[in-house]
Amino acid sequence: MSFISPTRATPLSVDAHGWGWRHAGRSGWALRGLDLRIEPGERVLLLGASGAGKSTLVHALAGVLGGDEEGESEGRLRVGDTDAARARGQVGLVLQDPDSQVVLARVGDDVAFGCENMGVPREETWHRVTQSLRAVGLDLPLRHPTSALSGGQKQRLALAGVLAMQPGLLLLDEPTANLDPDGVIEVRDAVARVLEVSGSTLLVVEHRVDVWWPLVDRVIVLAPGGGVLADGAPDDVLRGEGAALAASGVWVPGHPPRHPSRLHRPGGVQLHTEALAIGRSTSLHSDIDLVARAGECIALTGPNGVGKTTLGLTLGGLLPAIGGRVVASGLSRGLGADPLRWKSRELVTRIGSVFQDPEHQFVSGTVAGELAIGARATKLSRDETTRRIDPLLERLRLGHLTEANPFTLSGGEKRRLSVATVLVTRPPLLVLDEPTFGQDSRTWAELVAFLAELLDEGSSVIAVTHDTHLVDALADTELRMSRAGHRLESRVP
């Protein structure tokens, strides 16, 4: 039998003519009046402010927006000679969350999954699997457990699974948003190798430009109100229009967002740990001793998979310690000092936790309903609920989305909503897992300024993050975690 190498692909064009999409139940359009053409084999970086419709376009091209019951479309959107909704077998999509794309328990099976669903013969499938793993630089046995992979390795695994299907159009929707700096470079370099051997058309959505700039030959910037704001060669668009694009929210090299001023006035101890050991079934780290004071921010940093999220959940009273203890005596107000033993109503008014995946927190059908949950749980009056929610909607740019389904928001909007939900009950300690992912430079600056104000008012913030800008802007203390151990250091002069 002759095998078709997974390195071969027929690059596809993209054509949009007056195309738009509106989610069901929304009065405003996610994207409207889009006219553009991407030639076969082009490598395009798609930019735009948070909520401009970047992910909507990518998901439409991948054919995963849903049917008429999910929303309303207008105009025409085509991939090659096919309507985008019917081009799924020709398009590969890699999303931002590494864990959400792992399907099966072993590396080889996971890469083969797409081919098997397409009906590719078994012999050809496994030839493609080995070639695709080689192309993305993932030199692992086919039986290697996917649960043992780092975040960067999981994204390369997802890329290998897409490559094995031989897509003519490769779509990347913020594929490095949840990765540490090493994982970002791993994935970027893997994409470069894939493009060299496949020749596929590339469309990558990313807020931060510097990572992908060397890899693309065209930049398209979507306008928040619809249509295209800028389009051309990277140097022409980013250097010629850099200041204007930065003002609109695009992360442009050389135009960093402004950091807020901080008072740096530490108060009393809210929470501390004593020889804390963290983990799920086995210990990841032990002998962690840190102190969270009112008015201070602790940044938990380090590579993917070292236990930052586990530590955050343990500090937030949501996961038991393996050893040692968490002592929240400054928050207990007559309760025991272990937050794990508090009732949910007692916890939400003392420690507000924002999960890494915003959707894991959503339980309501509307943004307004989501924000009201904490208010109802703590029995706030209607007037007090309004006094707390309205400013949050305004500050976090969610006021026009009160009746929208949270699951239809953009990635950046979902993150801001998840932060807003925990602020309604005004807890004095916030544990935030990747609080700035998915933000354009403007919403990043606004969110960070908001957190700075909360710190100056006496709140404590513990932030799990890969965002060096956030660490520089807010952190008083940084706990750097690695597989070999951890190191706590002060960042305040």
Buried (B, 14 or more C-beta within 10 A) or exposed (E): EEEEBBBEBBBBBBBBEEBBBBBEEBEEBBBBBBEBEBEBBBBBBBBBBBBBBBBBBBBBBBBBBBEEEEBEBBBEBBBBEBEBBEBBBBBBBBBBBBEEBBBEEBBBBBBBBBBEEEEBEEEBBBBBBBBBBBBBBBEBEBEBEBEEBBBBBBBBBBBBBBBBBBBBBBBBBBBBBBBBEEBBBBBBBBBBBBBEBBBBBBBBBBBBBEBBBEBBEBBBBBBBEBBBBBBBEBEEBBEEBBEBBBEBBBBBEEBEBEBBEBEEEBBEBBBBBEEBBBBEEEEBBBEBEBBBBBBBBBBBBBBBBBBBBBBBBBBBBBBEBBBBBBBBBBBBEEBEBBBBEBEEEBBBBBBBBBBBBBBEBBEBBBBBBBBBBBBEBBEBEEEEBEEBBEEBBEBBBBEEBBEBBBEBBBBBBBBBBBBBBBBBBBBBBBBBBBBBBBBBBBBBBBBBBBBBBBBBEBBBBBBBBBBEBBBEBBBBBBBBBEEEEBEBEEBEE
